[in-house]
Amino acid sequence: MKKHLVKSAFFLSILCGNAFHTSAQLRFSSLDSLFAFADRNSNTSKIAYQQNLLAKWTKVAAIANTINFRDPVSFSSTNNILLPVNFIPAEAFGGPAGSFRQLTLGQQYVSNFNFNPQIDLINAQNWARVKSAEINKDLTELSNHLNKKSLHESIAAAYYNILSINEQIVANTQSLINADSLVFIVKNKYSVGIARQQDANNAQVNLLVVKDKLQQLQINREQQLNALKILCDIPAEKTLTLENTQTPETTVATGSSLESKYVSLQSEYLRNEWRVNRLSMMPVVSLVYYQGWQQNSNSAFFDNNAKWIQSKYFGLRITVPFPPDANKLSQNYSAKINSGIAALNATHSRLQNELANKGLELDYEKALNSFQIAKEINQLKLMNYEKSLNQYKEGILSTDLLLNAFTDLLNSQLNTASSNASLNYAKARIMINNSFK
């Protein structure tokens, strides 16, 4: 009975362990699935949403500010503890000429309540800022698209690096088995006096070198996985499993104009900001209204025996900046210079964009040639190693030459895996470039 309980507990622990592993594991079968996850969860995507929202409300505020409605309401209650003393000619009260009579004028308790709404009818500067807010909204969206494009490229680089490392680990693991077999073969030859002690030592060194490479690759894979988790904002405790069931086949860069659009729009924004600064010198016409109430008393605040005196007015107000503000003049000239610089950058960006698309195709051709040559070299190195192993077993090849053939084969396998990753990344960059218009 006890044995049965122990066995049941053991299987239950395995099931629980598998369930936990499944809940803590993320599997991605393609680069597109990784992109979809990053677009939903990455910090870059979340910040982009907030920035777009901020740009939207900045535009709303600019539209509302075209009328610049103000409605200041104020209330004050003043206790004039000591009222000022005035000297009035005594003649006004029937006194002798040349003499003065001391009088205290005013009320001790004074309460004021007023409101003064104003609306701008003509404010050219604020009207121009609406256009700047619209351009800024478009700039923010383009900037976020560029950040997303950069994020996708970084994810693609990490993704194919990890897949390449996985291939290299497989090749290295098989090489470790082969290296262990070589140690066994050389030691057998040494035991019968056919091989030297140095040959046995070199075979053992070769095994240790392969083992070290395998360990370094495993550590490098963990580093790349951590980098990918940071890019996609994946929790550290999650286990990632990457597969490659879909390889991008696009090899023609149809062109991404995001960078060029961004620079051109930035030029338009700075040109409009220059216009805003010029219009700051224009007069502002406002519709104003005032209504107020005042109560004066020598008895107390809010005296029931004292009346509230009402006053009001309505009219137009024209505000002219005179003399011109030196700081505004300086800002105007700075905006003009920045606008000119942005126009030059826009022209350069269009040329750069055309050459960048061509550069992507050249990078692909370079990666394709390197991969094809790496595959051919790997086949030749494999043939050399197999022949060298057979010749060594027959006793017509030295141990040093066999180990050299082994090392050459391993290096060619690792180089082929690395070249394949570079090729897939070059394809992915073209695909990403074409998808961001």
C-alpha positions in Angstrom: 0.0 0.0 0.0 2.8 2.4 0.9 4.6 1.6 -2.3 1.4 2.3 -4.3 1.0 5.7 -2.5 4.6 6.7 -3.3 4.2 5.8 -6.9 1.0 7.8 -7.2 2.7 10.8 -5.5 5.5 10.5 -8.0 3.2 10.5 -11.1 1.2 13.4 -9.6 4.4 15.4 -9.1 5.3 14.8 -12.8 1.9 15.9 -13.9 2.0 19.1 -11.8 5.5 19.8 -13.0 4.4 19.4 -16.7 1.4 21.7 -16.1 3.7 24.4 -14.5 6.1 24.1 -17.4 3.4 24.5 -19.9 2.0 27.6 -18.2 5.5 29.1 -18.0 6.4 28.4 -21.6 6.0 30.5 -24.7 6.3 28.8 -28.1 6.7 30.8 -31.4 6.5 28.9 -34.6 7.5 31.8 -36.9 8.9 35.3 -36.9 5.4 36.8 -37.6 4.0 35.2 -34.5 6.8 36.8 -32.5 6.0 40.2 -34.1 2.3 39.8 -33.2 3.2 39.1 -29.6 5.6 42.1 -29.4 3.0 44.4 -30.9 0.6 43.5 -28.1 3.0 43.4 -25.2 6.2 45.3 -25.8 6.9 48.5 -23.9 7.5 50.2 -27.3 3.9 49.5 -28.4 2.5 50.7 -25.1 4.4 53.9 -25.1 3.4 54.5 -28.8 -0.3 54.3 -27.8 0.2 56.9 -25.0 2.2 59.2 -27.3 -0.5 59.0 -30.0 -3.1 59.8 -27.3 -1.0 62.7 -26.1 -0.7 64.1 -29.6 -4.4 63.8 -30.2 -5.2 65.8 -27.1 -2.6 68.4 -28.0 -4.4 69.0 -31.2 -7.8 69.2 -29.4 -6.2 71.8 -27.0 -4.9 73.8 -30.0 -8.3 73.9 -31.6 -9.9 75.0 -28.3 -7.2 77.7 -27.9 -8.2 79.4 -31.2 -10.9 81.3 -29.3 -8.9 81.3 -26.0 -12.0 81.5 -23.9 -11.3 83.0 -20.4 -13.8 83.5 -17.7 -12.0 84.8 -14.6 -14.2 85.1 -11.5 -13.0 86.9 -8.4 -14.3 87.8 -5.0 -12.6 89.9 -2.3 -13.5 91.3 1.1 -11.3 94.0 2.6 -11.3 95.4 6.1 -9.8 98.9 5.9 -8.7 99.1 9.5 -7.2 102.6 9.1 -8.6 104.7 6.3 -6.4 107.4 4.7 -6.7 111.0 5.9 -7.4 113.7 3.3 -7.1 117.5 3.7 -10.0 119.4 2.1 -10.0 123.3 1.7 -12.1 124.7 4.6 -13.8 127.2 2.3 -15.9 124.3 1.0 -17.4 124.0 4.4 -17.7 127.8 5.1 -14.4 128.1 6.9 -11.7 130.8 6.5 -9.8 130.9 3.2 -6.4 129.3 3.1 -7.2 126.8 5.8 -7.8 123.0 5.5 -10.2 120.6 7.2 -9.1 117.0 8.0 -11.5 114.4 6.6 -11.4 110.6 6.5 -13.0 109.3 3.3 -13.9 105.7 2.3 -15.7 102.7 3.8 -14.1 100.3 6.3 -15.7 97.1 4.9 -15.6 96.6 1.1 -16.7 93.5 -0.7 -16.2 92.9 -4.5 -17.5 90.2 -6.7 -17.0 90.2 -10.5 -16.5 88.1 -13.6 -14.8 89.1 -16.8 -15.3 86.6 -19.7 -13.1 87.1 -22.9 -13.1 85.4 -26.3 -10.5 85.9 -29.0 -12.1 86.8 -32.3 -8.9 87.1 -34.3 -5.7 85.4 -33.0 -3.6 84.4 -36.1 -0.9 82.8 -34.0 -3.2 80.4 -32.3 -4.9 79.5 -35.6 -1.5 78.7 -37.0 -0.8 76.4 -34.0 -3.7 74.2 -35.0 -1.8 73.3 -38.2 1.4 72.6 -36.1 -0.7 70.3 -33.8 -2.0 68.4 -36.8 1.5 67.9 -38.2 2.8 67.0 -34.8 0.1 64.3 -34.5 1.2 62.8 -37.9 4.8 63.1 -36.9 4.1 61.2 -33.7 2.4 58.4 -35.6 5.3 58.2 -38.1 7.9 58.2 -35.3 6.0 55.3 -33.6 6.0 53.4 -36.9 9.7 53.9 -37.2 10.3 52.7 -33.7 8.1 49.7 -34.4 10.1 49.0 -37.5 13.4 49.2 -35.6 11.9 46.9 -32.9 10.9 44.4 -35.6 14.4 44.4 -37.0 16.0 43.9 -33.6 13.6 41.1 -32.9 14.4 39.5 -36.2 18.1 39.7 -35.5 17.7 38.0 -32.1 15.3 35.4 -33.5 17.6 34.2 -36.3 20.7 34.4 -34.0 18.9 32.0 -31.6 17.9 29.7 -34.4 21.5 29.7 -35.7 22.9 29.0 -32.2 20.4 26.1 -31.9 21.8 24.7 -35.2 25.3 25.2 -34.0 24.6 23.5 -30.7 23.2 20.5 -32.6 26.3 20.4 -34.8 28.6 20.9 -31.8 26.8 18.1 -29.8 27.4 15.7 -32.7 31.0 16.8 -32.9 31.4 16.2 -29.2 30.3 12.6 -29.8 32.7 12.3 -32.7 35.5 13.9 -30.7 34.9 11.4 -27.9 35.1 8.5 -30.4 38.4 9.9 -31.7 39.8 9.9 -28.2 38.7 6.2 -27.9 40.3 5.4 -31.3 43.6 7.2 -30.6 43.9 5.7 -27.1 43.4 2.2 -28.5 46.2 2.9 -31.0 48.4 4.2 -28.3 47.7 1.2 -26.1 49.1 -1.1 -28.8 52.0 1.2 -29.6 50.8 2.5 -32.9 50.1 6.1 -31.7 52.2 8.5 -29.6 51.3 9.9 -26.1 51.2 13.3 -27.8 48.5 12.0 -30.2 46.4 10.8 -27.3 46.8 14.2 -25.5 45.9 16.1 -28.7 42.7 14.1 -29.1 41.8 14.8 -25.5 42.5 18.5 -26.0 40.3 18.4 -29.1 37.5 16.9 -27.0 37.9 19.6 -24.4 37.9 22.4 -27.0 34.6 21.1 -28.5 33.1 20.8 -25.0 34.1 24.4 -24.3 32.5 25.6 -27.6 29.3 23.8 -26.7 29.2 25.4 -23.3 29.9 28.9 -24.8 27.1 28.4 -27.3 24.6 27.4 -24.6 25.5 30.5 -22.6 25.3 32.7 -25.7 21.8 31.3 -26.4 20.7 32.2 -23.0 22.0 35.7 -23.5 20.2 36.1 -26.8 17.0 34.7 -25.2 17.3 37.3 -22.5 17.8 40.1 -25.1 14.7 38.9 -26.9 12.7 38.9 -23.7 13.7 42.5 -23.1 12.6 43.5 -26.6 9.2 41.8 -26.3 8.7 42.5 -22.6 8.5 38.8 -21.8 8.7 37.9 -18.1 12.1 36.4 -17.0 10.5 33.2 -15.7 9.0 32.4 -19.0 10.7 29.7 -21.1 10.9 30.5 -24.8 10.8 27.9 -27.6 11.5 29.2 -31.1 10.8 27.4 -34.4 11.1 28.4 -38.0 8.1 27.0 -39.9 7.9 30.1 -42.2 10.8 31.7 -43.9 10.3 35.0 -45.7 10.7 34.6 -49.4 10.6 38.3 -50.5 14.0 39.3 -52.0 13.0 42.6 -53.7 12.8 45.8 -51.7 9.8 47.6 -53.0 10.7 50.6 -50.9 9.8 52.0 -47.5 9.2 55.8 -47.5 8.7 56.1 -43.7 12.0 57.8 -43.1 11.6 60.1 -46.0 8.0 61.0 -45.0 9.1 61.7 -41.5 11.9 64.1 -42.5 9.6 65.8 -45.0 6.9 66.2 -42.4 9.4 67.5 -39.9 10.4 70.1 -42.5 6.8 71.1 -42.9 6.4 71.3 -39.1 9.4 73.6 -38.7 8.2 75.8 -41.6 4.8 76.2 -39.9 6.5 76.9 -36.5 8.4 79.7 -38.3 5.0 81.0 -39.5 3.6 80.8 -35.9 6.5 82.9 -34.7 5.9 85.5 -37.4 2.2 85.7 -36.5 3.0 86.3 -32.9 3.7 89.9 -34.0 0.1 90.4 -35.2 -2.5 92.1 -33.1 -5.2 90.0 -31.2 -8.8 91.1 -31.3 -10.9 90.0 -28.3 -14.5 90.3 -27.3 -14.7 91.3 -23.6 -17.4 91.6 -21.1 -17.4 92.7 -17.4 -19.9 92.6 -14.7 -19.3 93.3 -11.0 -20.9 94.0 -7.7 -19.5 96.0 -4.8 -20.8 96.5 -1.3 -19.4 99.2 1.1 -20.2 99.5 4.8 -18.8 101.0 8.0 -20.6 98.4 10.1 -19.7 94.9 9.0 -19.1 92.6 6.0 -22.3 91.7 4.1 -24.3 94.5 5.9 -28.0 94.0 5.2 -28.5 97.7 5.3 -25.9 98.3 2.6 -26.7 97.9 -1.1 -24.7 96.0 -3.7 -23.6 98.4 -6.4 -23.5 96.9 -9.9 -21.3 97.8 -12.9 -20.8 96.3 -16.3 -19.3 96.9 -19.7 -19.1 95.2 -23.1 -16.7 95.8 -26.0 -13.7 94.9 -28.2 -10.1 94.9 -27.1 -7.1 95.0 -29.5 -3.8 93.9 -28.1 -0.7 94.9 -30.1 2.8 93.8 -29.1 4.7 97.1 -29.2 7.6 97.5 -29.2 8.4 94.1 -30.7 9.8 91.6 -28.1 13.5 90.9 -28.6 13.1 87.3 -27.6 10.3 86.7 -30.1 12.4 88.3 -32.8 15.3 85.9 -31.9 12.9 82.9 -31.9 11.6 84.0 -35.3 15.1 84.0 -36.9 16.0 80.7 -35.2 12.8 79.1 -36.6 13.6 80.4 -40.0 17.1 78.8 -39.9 15.8 75.5 -38.5 13.2 75.4 -41.3 15.9 75.8 -43.9 18.0 73.0 -42.3 15.0 70.7 -42.3 14.3 71.4 -46.0 17.9 70.3 -46.8 17.5 67.2 -44.7 14.3 66.3 -46.5 16.0 66.5 -49.9 18.9 64.3 -48.6 16.5 61.8 -47.0 14.8 61.1 -50.4 18.1 60.2 -51.9 19.1 58.2 -48.9 15.8 56.3 -49.0 16.3 55.2 -52.6 19.9 54.0 -51.9 18.8 52.3 -48.7 16.4 50.0 -50.6 19.2 49.1 -53.0 21.4 48.4 -50.1 19.0 45.9 -48.6 19.0 44.0 -51.9 22.8 44.1 -52.0 22.9 42.8 -48.4 20.7 39.9 -49.4 22.8 39.0 -52.4 25.9 39.1 -50.3 24.4 36.9 -47.6 23.1 34.5 -50.3 26.5 34.1 -51.9 28.1 33.6 -48.5 25.6 30.9 -47.6 25.9 29.0 -50.9 29.7 29.0 -50.6 29.5 28.0 -46.9 27.3 25.0 -47.9 29.8 23.9 -50.6 32.7 24.2 -48.2 30.9 22.2 -45.6 30.3 19.4 -48.0 33.9 19.3 -49.0 35.1 19.4 -45.4 32.7 16.6 -44.5 34.1 14.5 -47.4 37.7 15.3 -46.2 36.9 14.3 -42.7 35.3 11.0 -43.6 38.3 10.2 -45.9 40.8 11.3 -43.2 39.0 9.1 -40.6 39.2 6.1 -42.9 42.8 6.7 -43.7 43.7 7.1 -40.0 42.0 3.8 -39.2 44.1 2.2 -42.0 47.2 3.8 -40.5 48.2 5.9 -43.5 47.3 9.3 -42.0 48.7 11.1 -38.9 46.6 12.1 -35.9 47.4 15.8 -36.4 45.9 15.8 -39.9 42.9 13.9 -38.7 42.3 16.4 -35.9 42.8 19.3 -38.4 40.1 17.7 -40.7 37.8 17.4 -37.7 38.3 21.0 -36.6 37.8 22.2 -40.2 34.5 20.3 -40.5 33.2 21.7 -37.2 34.1 25.3 -38.1 32.5 24.9 -41.5 29.3 23.6 -39.9 29.2 26.5 -37.5 29.9 28.9 -40.3 27.1 27.4 -42.4 24.6 27.8 -39.6 25.7 31.4 -39.1 25.5 32.2 -42.8 22.0 30.7 -42.9 20.9 33.1 -40.1 22.5 36.1 -41.9 20.6 35.1 -45.1 17.2 34.8 -43.3 17.8 38.0 -41.5 18.5 39.8 -44.8 15.3 38.4 -46.2 13.4 39.5 -43.0 14.8 43.1 -43.2 13.4 43.3 -46.8 10.1 42.0 -45.6 10.0 44.4 -42.7 11.0 47.3 -45.0 8.3 46.5 -47.5 5.6 46.2 -44.8 6.2 49.7 -43.4 5.1 52.1 -46.0 
